[in-house]
Amino acid sequence: MLGVSPDSVESHKKFRDKYELNFPLLADTDKKIVEAYGVWKEKSMYGKKYMGVERTTFVIDQAGKISHIFRKVKVEQHYDEVQEALAE
């Protein structure tokens, strides 16, 4: 298991500590991975549009195929969803 975002290594450390994550977070600062997986999207907040990551989880099976996709992930509730998918 690993996480990927265009945020800096320092930002990843803070996020990992805040949520007590026990897996690596990769800094995709050139956005190649987030663009390849189609999660670098136009977003809007308070009427202002900007580009950002749609927090998404991809479960990749042993054959290297995507078996599950969870879009617009909420970190606090997500662990159980992923565990269920992995148990299938």
N, CA, C and O atoms as a CHARMM CRD file, in Angstrom:
* protein
*
  352
    1    1 MET  N      0.85300  -1.16700   0.00000 PROA 1      0.00000
    2    1 MET  CA     0.00000   0.00000   0.00000 PROA 1      0.00000
    3    1 MET  C      0.89600   1.22700   0.00000 PROA 1      0.00000
    4    1 MET  O      1.91700   1.27100   0.68700 PROA 1      0.00000
    5    2 LEU  N      0.49600   2.22100  -0.78400 PROA 2      0.00000
    6    2 LEU  CA     1.20400   3.49400  -0.78100 PROA 2      0.00000
    7    2 LEU  C      0.26500   4.59900  -1.21400 PROA 2      0.00000
    8    2 LEU  O     -0.75000   4.35700  -1.86800 PROA 2      0.00000
    9    3 GLY  N      0.61600   5.80100  -0.84400 PROA 3      0.00000
   10    3 GLY  CA    -0.15400   6.97700  -1.21900 PROA 3      0.00000
   11    3 GLY  C      0.66800   7.84700  -2.14500 PROA 3      0.00000
   12    3 GLY  O      1.89500   7.87700  -2.06200 PROA 3      0.00000
   13    4 VAL  N     -0.01800   8.55600  -3.03000 PROA 4      0.00000
   14    4 VAL  CA     0.65700   9.42400  -3.99600 PROA 4      0.00000
   15    4 VAL  C     -0.09400  10.74500  -4.05800 PROA 4      0.00000
   16    4 VAL  O     -1.32300  10.76300  -4.12000 PROA 4      0.00000
   17    5 SER  N      0.63900  11.84600  -4.04400 PROA 5      0.00000
   18    5 SER  CA     0.04700  13.15600  -4.29900 PROA 5      0.00000
   19    5 SER  C      1.15100  14.10400  -4.76400 PROA 5      0.00000
   20    5 SER  O      2.33500  13.82900  -4.57400 PROA 5      0.00000
   21    6 PRO  N      0.75300  15.22100  -5.37500 PROA 6      0.00000
   22    6 PRO  CA     1.76300  16.17800  -5.83500 PROA 6      0.00000
   23    6 PRO  C      2.31600  17.04900  -4.71200 PROA 6      0.00000
   24    6 PRO  O      3.12600  17.93800  -4.97300 PROA 6      0.00000
   25    7 ASP  N      1.90200  16.81600  -3.47700 PROA 7      0.00000
   26    7 ASP  CA     2.39500  17.60400  -2.35500 PROA 7      0.00000
   27    7 ASP  C      3.86200  17.28800  -2.05900 PROA 7      0.00000
   28    7 ASP  O      4.39500  16.27000  -2.50200 PROA 7      0.00000
   29    8 SER  N      4.48700  18.16000  -1.31900 PROA 8      0.00000
   30    8 SER  CA     5.90200  18.00900  -0.98900 PROA 8      0.00000
   31    8 SER  C      6.12400  16.88400   0.01400 PROA 8      0.00000
   32    8 SER  O      5.18500  16.41800   0.65900 PROA 8      0.00000
   33    9 VAL  N      7.35800  16.46100   0.13500 PROA 9      0.00000
   34    9 VAL  CA     7.72700  15.43800   1.11300 PROA 9      0.00000
   35    9 VAL  C      7.36900  15.90800   2.51700 PROA 9      0.00000
   36    9 VAL  O      6.85600  15.12300   3.31500 PROA 9      0.00000
   37   10 GLU  N      7.63100  17.16700   2.83100 PROA 10     0.00000
   38   10 GLU  CA     7.31300  17.70800   4.16400 PROA 10     0.00000
   39   10 GLU  C      5.80600  17.66500   4.43300 PROA 10     0.00000
   40   10 GLU  O      5.38300  17.31500   5.53500 PROA 10     0.00000
   41   11 SER  N      5.00900  18.01300   3.44400 PROA 11     0.00000
   42   11 SER  CA     3.55900  17.95700   3.57900 PROA 11     0.00000
   43   11 SER  C      3.09100  16.52500   3.83000 PROA 11     0.00000
   44   11 SER  O      2.19000  16.28600   4.63400 PROA 11     0.00000
   45   12 HSD  N      3.71200  15.58200   3.13500 PROA 12     0.00000
   46   12 HSD  CA     3.38200  14.16300   3.33400 PROA 12     0.00000
   47   12 HSD  C      3.67300  13.72600   4.76500 PROA 12     0.00000
   48   12 HSD  O      2.88900  12.98500   5.35900 PROA 12     0.00000
   49   13 LYS  N      4.78000  14.17300   5.31400 PROA 13     0.00000
   50   13 LYS  CA     5.12100  13.80600   6.69000 PROA 13     0.00000
   51   13 LYS  C      4.05100  14.28700   7.66000 PROA 13     0.00000
   52   13 LYS  O      3.64200  13.54200   8.55000 PROA 13     0.00000
   53   14 LYS  N      3.60000  15.51600   7.49600 PROA 14     0.00000
   54   14 LYS  CA     2.55900  16.06200   8.37500 PROA 14     0.00000
   55   14 LYS  C      1.24900  15.28600   8.22500 PROA 14     0.00000
   56   14 LYS  O      0.59900  14.97200   9.22200 PROA 14     0.00000
   57   15 PHE  N      0.86600  14.98100   7.00200 PROA 15     0.00000
   58   15 PHE  CA    -0.37800  14.24400   6.73100 PROA 15     0.00000
   59   15 PHE  C     -0.29500  12.83400   7.33900 PROA 15     0.00000
   60   15 PHE  O     -1.23100  12.36900   7.99000 PROA 15     0.00000
   61   16 ARG  N      0.83700  12.17200   7.11300 PROA 16     0.00000
   62   16 ARG  CA     1.03200  10.82100   7.64400 PROA 16     0.00000
   63   16 ARG  C      0.95100  10.81900   9.16200 PROA 16     0.00000
   64   16 ARG  O      0.33400   9.93200   9.75200 PROA 16     0.00000
   65   17 ASP  N      1.56700  11.80500   9.79300 PROA 17     0.00000
   66   17 ASP  CA     1.53600  11.89300  11.25400 PROA 17     0.00000
   67   17 ASP  C      0.13300  12.20900  11.76600 PROA 17     0.00000
   68   17 ASP  O     -0.31100  11.62600  12.75500 PROA 17     0.00000
   69   18 LYS  N     -0.56200  13.12100  11.10500 PROA 18     0.00000
   70   18 LYS  CA    -1.90000  13.50800  11.53700 PROA 18     0.00000
   71   18 LYS  C     -2.85800  12.32300  11.53100 PROA 18     0.00000
   72   18 LYS  O     -3.65500  12.16000  12.45500 PROA 18     0.00000
   73   19 TYR  N     -2.78000  11.49900  10.49400 PROA 19     0.00000
   74   19 TYR  CA    -3.69900  10.36900  10.36100 PROA 19     0.00000
   75   19 TYR  C     -3.07800   9.03700  10.80100 PROA 19     0.00000
   76   19 TYR  O     -3.68600   7.97900  10.64600 PROA 19     0.00000
   77   20 GLU  N     -1.87200   9.10300  11.34700 PROA 20     0.00000
   78   20 GLU  CA    -1.17000   7.91400  11.85700 PROA 20     0.00000
   79   20 GLU  C     -1.10700   6.80700  10.80900 PROA 20     0.00000
   80   20 GLU  O     -1.41400   5.65100  11.09700 PROA 20     0.00000
   81   21 LEU  N     -0.70900   7.16900   9.60300 PROA 21     0.00000
   82   21 LEU  CA    -0.61100   6.20700   8.50800 PROA 21     0.00000
   83   21 LEU  C      0.64600   5.36700   8.66000 PROA 21     0.00000
   84   21 LEU  O      1.68000   5.86300   9.10700 PROA 21     0.00000
   85   22 ASN  N      0.55800   4.09700   8.29000 PROA 22     0.00000
   86   22 ASN  CA     1.71500   3.20900   8.42300 PROA 22     0.00000
   87   22 ASN  C      2.20300   2.70200   7.06600 PROA 22     0.00000
   88   22 ASN  O      2.71700   1.58900   6.95500 PROA 22     0.00000
   89   23 PHE  N      2.03400   3.53800   6.03400 PROA 23     0.00000
   90   23 PHE  CA     2.50200   3.18800   4.69700 PROA 23     0.00000
   91   23 PHE  C      3.13800   4.42100   4.06300 PROA 23     0.00000
   92   23 PHE  O      2.86700   5.54500   4.48300 PROA 23     0.00000
   93   24 PRO  N      3.98900   4.21300   3.04500 PROA 24     0.00000
   94   24 PRO  CA     4.70200   5.33800   2.43200 PROA 24     0.00000
   95   24 PRO  C      3.79100   6.24300   1.60500 PROA 24     0.00000
   96   24 PRO  O      2.80000   5.79600   1.02700 PROA 24     0.00000
   97   25 LEU  N      4.14800   7.51200   1.56400 PROA 25     0.00000
   98   25 LEU  CA     3.49500   8.50300   0.71900 PROA 25     0.00000
   99   25 LEU  C      4.53300   9.02100  -0.26800 PROA 25     0.00000
  100   25 LEU  O      5.61000   9.46100   0.13600 PROA 25     0.00000
  101   26 LEU  N      4.22000   8.97100  -1.54800 PROA 26     0.00000
  102   26 LEU  CA     5.14800   9.40000  -2.58500 PROA 26     0.00000
  103   26 LEU  C      4.81300  10.81300  -3.04800 PROA 26     0.00000
  104   26 LEU  O      3.64900  11.13800  -3.27900 PROA 26     0.00000
  105   27 ALA  N      5.82500  11.64000  -3.18100 PROA 27     0.00000
  106   27 ALA  CA     5.65800  13.01800  -3.64100 PROA 27     0.00000
  107   27 ALA  C      5.76600  13.04300  -5.17100 PROA 27     0.00000
  108   27 ALA  O      6.85800  12.91400  -5.72500 PROA 27     0.00000
  109   28 ASP  N      4.63500  13.20800  -5.83800 PROA 28     0.00000
  110   28 ASP  CA     4.54400  13.26000  -7.30200 PROA 28     0.00000
  111   28 ASP  C      4.52600  14.72500  -7.73600 PROA 28     0.00000
  112   28 ASP  O      3.55500  15.18700  -8.33400 PROA 28     0.00000
  113   29 THR  N      5.59300  15.44600  -7.43700 PROA 29     0.00000
  114   29 THR  CA     5.60100  16.89400  -7.64300 PROA 29     0.00000
  115   29 THR  C      5.48100  17.31200  -9.10300 PROA 29     0.00000
  116   29 THR  O      5.07800  18.43900  -9.39100 PROA 29     0.00000
  117   30 ASP  N      5.82800  16.41200 -10.03400 PROA 30     0.00000
  118   30 ASP  CA     5.66100  16.75700 -11.45400 PROA 30     0.00000
  119   30 ASP  C      4.29800  16.30100 -12.00000 PROA 30     0.00000
  120   30 ASP  O      4.00300  16.48700 -13.18000 PROA 30     0.00000
  121   31 LYS  N      3.48100  15.70800 -11.13600 PROA 31     0.00000
  122   31 LYS  CA     2.08700  15.32700 -11.42600 PROA 31     0.00000
  123   31 LYS  C      1.93900  14.25000 -12.50200 PROA 31     0.00000
  124   31 LYS  O      0.85300  14.10500 -13.06300 PROA 31     0.00000
  125   32 LYS  N      2.97400  13.50400 -12.80100 PROA 32     0.00000
  126   32 LYS  CA     2.87600  12.46300 -13.82500 PROA 32     0.00000
  127   32 LYS  C      1.94600  11.33300 -13.39800 PROA 32     0.00000
  128   32 LYS  O      1.16900  10.83500 -14.21200 PROA 32     0.00000
  129   33 ILE  N      2.01500  10.92700 -12.14800 PROA 33     0.00000
  130   33 ILE  CA     1.19000   9.80900 -11.68500 PROA 33     0.00000
  131   33 ILE  C     -0.26900  10.23200 -11.55600 PROA 33     0.00000
  132   33 ILE  O     -1.15900   9.52700 -12.03200 PROA 33     0.00000
  133   34 VAL  N     -0.52300  11.37200 -10.92000 PROA 34     0.00000
  134   34 VAL  CA    -1.92600  11.79400 -10.73900 PROA 34     0.00000
  135   34 VAL  C     -2.61100  12.06200 -12.07800 PROA 34     0.00000
  136   34 VAL  O     -3.81300  11.83600 -12.21700 PROA 34     0.00000
  137   35 GLU  N     -1.85700  12.53700 -13.04900 PROA 35     0.00000
  138   35 GLU  CA    -2.43100  12.74200 -14.37800 PROA 35     0.00000
  139   35 GLU  C     -2.67900  11.40600 -15.06600 PROA 35     0.00000
  140   35 GLU  O     -3.71500  11.23000 -15.70700 PROA 35     0.00000
  141   36 ALA  N     -1.74300  10.45500 -14.94500 PROA 36     0.00000
  142   36 ALA  CA    -1.89400   9.14500 -15.58000 PROA 36     0.00000
  143   36 ALA  C     -3.11000   8.39400 -15.03400 PROA 36     0.00000
  144   36 ALA  O     -3.77300   7.66800 -15.77400 PROA 36     0.00000
  145   37 TYR  N     -3.40100   8.56600 -13.74900 PROA 37     0.00000
  146   37 TYR  CA    -4.54500   7.88700 -13.14100 PROA 37     0.00000
  147   37 TYR  C     -5.83900   8.70500 -13.22700 PROA 37     0.00000
  148   37 TYR  O     -6.88300   8.26600 -12.74300 PROA 37     0.00000
  149   38 GLY  N     -5.77200   9.88000 -13.83500 PROA 38     0.00000
  150   38 GLY  CA    -6.97300  10.67800 -14.07500 PROA 38     0.00000
  151   38 GLY  C     -7.56900  11.32100 -12.83600 PROA 38     0.00000
  152   38 GLY  O     -8.77700  11.54900 -12.77500 PROA 38     0.00000
  153   39 VAL  N     -6.73000  11.61600 -11.84600 PROA 39     0.00000
  154   39 VAL  CA    -7.25000  12.22100 -10.62000 PROA 39     0.00000
  155   39 VAL  C     -6.82700  13.68500 -10.45200 PROA 39     0.00000
  156   39 VAL  O     -7.15400  14.30700  -9.44100 PROA 39     0.00000
  157   40 TRP  N     -6.11000  14.23500 -11.42000 PROA 40     0.00000
  158   40 TRP  CA    -5.75700  15.66600 -11.42900 PROA 40     0.00000
  159   40 TRP  C     -6.88300  16.36700 -12.16900 PROA 40     0.00000
  160   40 TRP  O     -6.96500  16.28100 -13.39400 PROA 40     0.00000
  161   41 LYS  N     -7.75500  17.06100 -11.44000 PROA 41     0.00000
  162   41 LYS  CA    -8.99800  17.56200 -12.00800 PROA 41     0.00000
  163   41 LYS  C     -9.23300  19.02000 -11.65400 PROA 41     0.00000
  164   41 LYS  O     -8.64400  19.56500 -10.72100 PROA 41     0.00000
  165   42 GLU  N    -10.11700  19.63200 -12.43300 PROA 42     0.00000
  166   42 GLU  CA   -10.55900  20.97700 -12.08600 PROA 42     0.00000
  167   42 GLU  C    -11.52400  20.87400 -10.91600 PROA 42     0.00000
  168   42 GLU  O    -12.45200  20.06600 -10.93100 PROA 42     0.00000
  169   43 LYS  N    -11.29800  21.68900  -9.91900 PROA 43     0.00000
  170   43 LYS  CA   -12.13900  21.71700  -8.73000 PROA 43     0.00000
  171   43 LYS  C    -12.61000  23.15300  -8.52800 PROA 43     0.00000
  172   43 LYS  O    -12.13000  24.06900  -9.19500 PROA 43     0.00000
  173   44 SER  N    -13.53700  23.34200  -7.61800 PROA 44     0.00000
  174   44 SER  CA   -13.93800  24.70300  -7.30100 PROA 44     0.00000
  175   44 SER  C    -14.24300  24.82400  -5.82300 PROA 44     0.00000
  176   44 SER  O    -14.74600  23.89500  -5.19200 PROA 44     0.00000
  177   45 MET  N    -13.92600  25.99000  -5.28700 PROA 45     0.00000
  178   45 MET  CA   -14.20700  26.30000  -3.89300 PROA 45     0.00000
  179   45 MET  C    -14.61000  27.75900  -3.82500 PROA 45     0.00000
  180   45 MET  O    -13.89000  28.64000  -4.29300 PROA 45     0.00000
  181   46 TYR  N    -15.75600  27.99800  -3.24200 PROA 46     0.00000
  182   46 TYR  CA   -16.28400  29.36100  -3.12000 PROA 46     0.00000
  183   46 TYR  C    -16.34100  30.06900  -4.47500 PROA 46     0.00000
  184   46 TYR  O    -16.08900  31.27000  -4.57700 PROA 46     0.00000
  185   47 GLY  N    -16.68000  29.29200  -5.52000 PROA 47     0.00000
  186   47 GLY  CA   -16.82300  29.85000  -6.85500 PROA 47     0.00000
  187   47 GLY  C    -15.52800  30.01700  -7.62900 PROA 47     0.00000
  188   47 GLY  O    -15.55300  30.39900  -8.79900 PROA 47     0.00000
  189   48 LYS  N    -14.39500  29.73600  -6.99200 PROA 48     0.00000
  190   48 LYS  CA   -13.10300  29.86200  -7.66400 PROA 48     0.00000
  191   48 LYS  C    -12.67100  28.49000  -8.17200 PROA 48     0.00000
  192   48 LYS  O    -12.69200  27.51500  -7.42100 PROA 48     0.00000
  193   49 LYS  N    -12.28300  28.41000  -9.43500 PROA 49     0.00000
  194   49 LYS  CA   -11.84000  27.14400 -10.02700 PROA 49     0.00000
  195   49 LYS  C    -10.32600  27.04000  -9.93900 PROA 49     0.00000
  196   49 LYS  O     -9.60200  28.02700 -10.07000 PROA 49     0.00000
  197   50 TYR  N     -9.86700  25.80300  -9.71200 PROA 50     0.00000
  198   50 TYR  CA    -8.42800  25.52800  -9.61700 PROA 50     0.00000
  199   50 TYR  C     -8.20400  24.05500  -9.91400 PROA 50     0.00000
  200   50 TYR  O     -9.15300  23.27100  -9.90600 PROA 50     0.00000
  201   51 MET  N     -6.97300  23.67400 -10.17500 PROA 51     0.00000
  202   51 MET  CA    -6.63100  22.27600 -10.42200 PROA 51     0.00000
  203   51 MET  C     -6.17600  21.64300  -9.10600 PROA 51     0.00000
  204   51 MET  O     -5.46100  22.25700  -8.31400 PROA 51     0.00000
  205   52 GLY  N     -6.61000  20.40200  -8.89600 PROA 52     0.00000
  206   52 GLY  CA    -6.23000  19.69600  -7.68500 PROA 52     0.00000
  207   52 GLY  C     -6.50200  18.21000  -7.81700 PROA 52     0.00000
  208   52 GLY  O     -7.03400  17.74800  -8.82600 PROA 52     0.00000
  209   53 VAL  N     -6.13500  17.48100  -6.80000 PROA 53     0.00000
  210   53 VAL  CA    -6.29900  16.03000  -6.78900 PROA 53     0.00000
  211   53 VAL  C     -7.67500  15.66700  -6.24100 PROA 53     0.00000
  212   53 VAL  O     -8.08400  16.16100  -5.19000 PROA 53     0.00000
  213   54 GLU  N     -8.38000  14.80600  -6.95500 PROA 54     0.00000
  214   54 GLU  CA    -9.57900  14.19200  -6.42300 PROA 54     0.00000
  215   54 GLU  C     -9.09000  12.96000  -5.65800 PROA 54     0.00000
  216   54 GLU  O     -8.65500  11.97800  -6.26100 PROA 54     0.00000
  217   55 ARG  N     -9.16500  13.02000  -4.33900 PROA 55     0.00000
  218   55 ARG  CA    -8.61700  11.93800  -3.50900 PROA 55     0.00000
  219   55 ARG  C     -9.32100  10.63000  -3.87300 PROA 55     0.00000
  220   55 ARG  O    -10.53400  10.49500  -3.70800 PROA 55     0.00000
  221   56 THR  N     -8.54400   9.68100  -4.36700 PROA 56     0.00000
  222   56 THR  CA    -9.05400   8.43300  -4.90800 PROA 56     0.00000
  223   56 THR  C     -8.16000   7.28600  -4.46900 PROA 56     0.00000
  224   56 THR  O     -6.94300   7.43800  -4.36400 PROA 56     0.00000
  225   57 THR  N     -8.77900   6.13000  -4.21200 PROA 57     0.00000
  226   57 THR  CA    -8.02100   4.92500  -3.90200 PROA 57     0.00000
  227   57 THR  C     -8.23500   3.91600  -5.02200 PROA 57     0.00000
  228   57 THR  O     -9.36400   3.64800  -5.43200 PROA 57     0.00000
  229   58 PHE  N     -7.13100   3.36500  -5.50500 PROA 58     0.00000
  230   58 PHE  CA    -7.16500   2.29400  -6.48900 PROA 58     0.00000
  231   58 PHE  C     -6.64900   1.03700  -5.81000 PROA 58     0.00000
  232   58 PHE  O     -5.55700   1.03900  -5.24200 PROA 58     0.00000
  233   59 VAL  N     -7.42800  -0.03900  -5.86500 PROA 59     0.00000
  234   59 VAL  CA    -6.96300  -1.33400  -5.38100 PROA 59     0.00000
  235   59 VAL  C     -6.50500  -2.09800  -6.61600 PROA 59     0.00000
  236   59 VAL  O     -7.28300  -2.33300  -7.54000 PROA 59     0.00000
  237   60 ILE  N     -5.24000  -2.47900  -6.61800 PROA 60     0.00000
  238   60 ILE  CA    -4.64400  -3.17400  -7.75700 PROA 60     0.00000
  239   60 ILE  C     -4.39200  -4.61500  -7.34200 PROA 60     0.00000
  240   60 ILE  O     -3.71600  -4.87100  -6.34500 PROA 60     0.00000
  241   61 ASP  N     -4.93900  -5.55600  -8.10900 PROA 61     0.00000
  242   61 ASP  CA    -4.83000  -6.96700  -7.73200 PROA 61     0.00000
  243   61 ASP  C     -3.45100  -7.53800  -8.06800 PROA 61     0.00000
  244   61 ASP  O     -2.58400  -6.84000  -8.59400 PROA 61     0.00000
  245   62 GLN  N     -3.27200  -8.80800  -7.75600 PROA 62     0.00000
  246   62 GLN  CA    -1.96800  -9.45100  -7.95800 PROA 62     0.00000
  247   62 GLN  C     -1.57400  -9.53400  -9.41700 PROA 62     0.00000
  248   62 GLN  O     -0.39000  -9.65400  -9.73400 PROA 62     0.00000
  249   63 ALA  N     -2.55500  -9.47100 -10.31800 PROA 63     0.00000
  250   63 ALA  CA    -2.26600  -9.49800 -11.75300 PROA 63     0.00000
  251   63 ALA  C     -1.94000  -8.10700 -12.29400 PROA 63     0.00000
  252   63 ALA  O     -1.65100  -7.95100 -13.48000 PROA 63     0.00000
  253   64 GLY  N     -1.98700  -7.08400 -11.41300 PROA 64     0.00000
  254   64 GLY  CA    -1.68100  -5.72700 -11.83500 PROA 64     0.00000
  255   64 GLY  C     -2.86900  -4.97900 -12.41400 PROA 64     0.00000
  256   64 GLY  O     -2.70400  -3.91900 -13.01700 PROA 64     0.00000
  257   65 LYS  N     -4.07800  -5.53000 -12.23300 PROA 65     0.00000
  258   65 LYS  CA    -5.28600  -4.88300 -12.74000 PROA 65     0.00000
  259   65 LYS  C     -6.01900  -4.16900 -11.61300 PROA 65     0.00000
  260   65 LYS  O     -6.02400  -4.62600 -10.47000 PROA 65     0.00000
  261   66 ILE  N     -6.63300  -3.04900 -11.94900 PROA 66     0.00000
  262   66 ILE  CA    -7.40800  -2.29600 -10.95900 PROA 66     0.00000
  263   66 ILE  C     -8.69400  -3.06600 -10.68300 PROA 66     0.00000
  264   66 ILE  O     -9.50000  -3.29500 -11.58500 PROA 66     0.00000
  265   67 SER  N     -8.87700  -3.46700  -9.41000 PROA 67     0.00000
  266   67 SER  CA   -10.06500  -4.23300  -9.04300 PROA 67     0.00000
  267   67 SER  C    -11.13600  -3.36600  -8.38000 PROA 67     0.00000
  268   67 SER  O    -12.32000  -3.70000  -8.43200 PROA 67     0.00000
  269   68 HSD  N    -10.73300  -2.26300  -7.76000 PROA 68     0.00000
  270   68 HSD  CA   -11.68500  -1.35900  -7.11000 PROA 68     0.00000
  271   68 HSD  C    -11.18200   0.07800  -7.24400 PROA 68     0.00000
  272   68 HSD  O     -9.97900   0.34000  -7.22400 PROA 68     0.00000
  273   69 ILE  N    -12.12800   0.99100  -7.38100 PROA 69     0.00000
  274   69 ILE  CA   -11.81100   2.42000  -7.38600 PROA 69     0.00000
  275   69 ILE  C    -12.75300   3.09900  -6.39700 PROA 69     0.00000
  276   69 ILE  O    -13.97200   2.94900  -6.48400 PROA 69     0.00000
  277   70 PHE  N    -12.18500   3.84000  -5.46600 PROA 70     0.00000
  278   70 PHE  CA   -12.96500   4.62600  -4.50300 PROA 70     0.00000
  279   70 PHE  C    -12.67100   6.09000  -4.78100 PROA 70     0.00000
  280   70 PHE  O    -11.54000   6.54200  -4.59900 PROA 70     0.00000
  281   71 ARG  N    -13.67000   6.82700  -5.21600 PROA 71     0.00000
  282   71 ARG  CA   -13.48800   8.24700  -5.55100 PROA 71     0.00000
  283   71 ARG  C    -13.95400   9.13300  -4.40200 PROA 71     0.00000
  284   71 ARG  O    -14.78900   8.73400  -3.59000 PROA 71     0.00000
  285   72 LYS  N    -13.40200  10.33700  -4.35000 PROA 72     0.00000
  286   72 LYS  CA   -13.76200  11.34800  -3.34700 PROA 72     0.00000
  287   72 LYS  C    -13.68500  10.77800  -1.92800 PROA 72     0.00000
  288   72 LYS  O    -14.63100  10.86500  -1.14500 PROA 72     0.00000
  289   73 VAL  N    -12.54100  10.20100  -1.63300 PROA 73     0.00000
  290   73 VAL  CA   -12.29900   9.52100  -0.36300 PROA 73     0.00000
  291   73 VAL  C    -12.31000  10.48300   0.81000 PROA 73     0.00000
  292   73 VAL  O    -11.74800  11.57600   0.73700 PROA 73     0.00000
  293   74 LYS  N    -12.95000  10.07000   1.88700 PROA 74     0.00000
  294   74 LYS  CA   -12.88300  10.75600   3.18500 PROA 74     0.00000
  295   74 LYS  C    -11.99100   9.89000   4.06800 PROA 74     0.00000
  296   74 LYS  O    -12.34700   8.75400   4.38300 PROA 74     0.00000
  297   75 VAL  N    -10.85200  10.40800   4.46400 PROA 75     0.00000
  298   75 VAL  CA    -9.82000   9.63700   5.14600 PROA 75     0.00000
  299   75 VAL  C    -10.36100   8.90500   6.37200 PROA 75     0.00000
  300   75 VAL  O    -10.07500   7.72200   6.55900 PROA 75     0.00000
  301   76 GLU  N    -11.13300   9.58900   7.20500 PROA 76     0.00000
  302   76 GLU  CA   -11.57000   9.02400   8.47100 PROA 76     0.00000
  303   76 GLU  C    -12.41500   7.76200   8.29900 PROA 76     0.00000
  304   76 GLU  O    -12.37800   6.88800   9.16500 PROA 76     0.00000
  305   77 GLN  N    -13.17200   7.64000   7.21400 PROA 77     0.00000
  306   77 GLN  CA   -14.09900   6.52600   7.03500 PROA 77     0.00000
  307   77 GLN  C    -13.58600   5.46900   6.05900 PROA 77     0.00000
  308   77 GLN  O    -14.27500   4.47700   5.81600 PROA 77     0.00000
  309   78 HSD  N    -12.43600   5.65200   5.51600 PROA 78     0.00000
  310   78 HSD  CA   -12.02900   4.88700   4.35200 PROA 78     0.00000
  311   78 HSD  C    -11.40400   3.52600   4.66400 PROA 78     0.00000
  312   78 HSD  O    -11.50600   2.61300   3.84500 PROA 78     0.00000
  313   79 TYR  N    -10.78000   3.37100   5.78800 PROA 79     0.00000
  314   79 TYR  CA   -10.05700   2.14900   6.11700 PROA 79     0.00000
  315   79 TYR  C    -10.94400   0.91300   5.97700 PROA 79     0.00000
  316   79 TYR  O    -10.54100  -0.06900   5.35300 PROA 79     0.00000
  317   80 ASP  N    -12.14400   0.95200   6.54900 PROA 80     0.00000
  318   80 ASP  CA   -13.03800  -0.20500   6.51400 PROA 80     0.00000
  319   80 ASP  C    -13.46400  -0.54800   5.08700 PROA 80     0.00000
  320   80 ASP  O    -13.57400  -1.72500   4.74200 PROA 80     0.00000
  321   81 GLU  N    -13.70700   0.47300   4.25000 PROA 81     0.00000
  322   81 GLU  CA   -14.07800   0.22800   2.85300 PROA 81     0.00000
  323   81 GLU  C    -12.97700  -0.54000   2.12100 PROA 81     0.00000
  324   81 GLU  O    -13.25100  -1.49100   1.38900 PROA 81     0.00000
  325   82 VAL  N    -11.75600  -0.12300   2.32400 PROA 82     0.00000
  326   82 VAL  CA   -10.62800  -0.76800   1.65300 PROA 82     0.00000
  327   82 VAL  C    -10.44300  -2.18900   2.18900 PROA 82     0.00000
  328   82 VAL  O    -10.18500  -3.10900   1.41300 PROA 82     0.00000
  329   83 GLN  N    -10.56900  -2.37500   3.48200 PROA 83     0.00000
  330   83 GLN  CA   -10.43600  -3.71600   4.04800 PROA 83     0.00000
  331   83 GLN  C    -11.46500  -4.67000   3.46000 PROA 83     0.00000
  332   83 GLN  O    -11.14100  -5.82300   3.17600 PROA 83     0.00000
  333   84 GLU  N    -12.68800  -4.21600   3.27500 PROA 84     0.00000
  334   84 GLU  CA   -13.73400  -5.04200   2.65900 PROA 84     0.00000
  335   84 GLU  C    -13.34700  -5.42200   1.23200 PROA 84     0.00000
  336   84 GLU  O    -13.50700  -6.57200   0.82500 PROA 84     0.00000
  337   85 ALA  N    -12.84100  -4.45600   0.48100 PROA 85     0.00000
  338   85 ALA  CA   -12.44100  -4.73200  -0.91500 PROA 85     0.00000
  339   85 ALA  C    -11.30100  -5.73200  -0.96100 PROA 85     0.00000
  340   85 ALA  O    -11.27500  -6.59800  -1.83500 PROA 85     0.00000
  341   86 LEU  N    -10.36800  -5.62800  -0.04600 PROA 86     0.00000
  342   86 LEU  CA    -9.22700  -6.54700  -0.03500 PROA 86     0.00000
  343   86 LEU  C     -9.63800  -7.96200   0.37300 PROA 86     0.00000
  344   86 LEU  O     -8.98200  -8.93200  -0.00800 PROA 86     0.00000
  345   87 ALA  N    -10.70500  -8.08300   1.13700 PROA 87     0.00000
  346   87 ALA  CA   -11.17600  -9.39800   1.59400 PROA 87     0.00000
  347   87 ALA  C    -11.92400 -10.16000   0.50100 PROA 87     0.00000
  348   87 ALA  O    -12.11100 -11.37100   0.61200 PROA 87     0.00000
  349   88 GLU  N    -12.34800  -9.47000  -0.54200 PROA 88     0.00000
  350   88 GLU  CA   -13.12400 -10.12600  -1.62400 PROA 88     0.00000
  351   88 GLU  C    -12.27200 -11.08100  -2.42700 PROA 88     0.00000
  352   88 GLU  O    -12.76500 -11.70800  -3.36500 PROA 88     0.00000
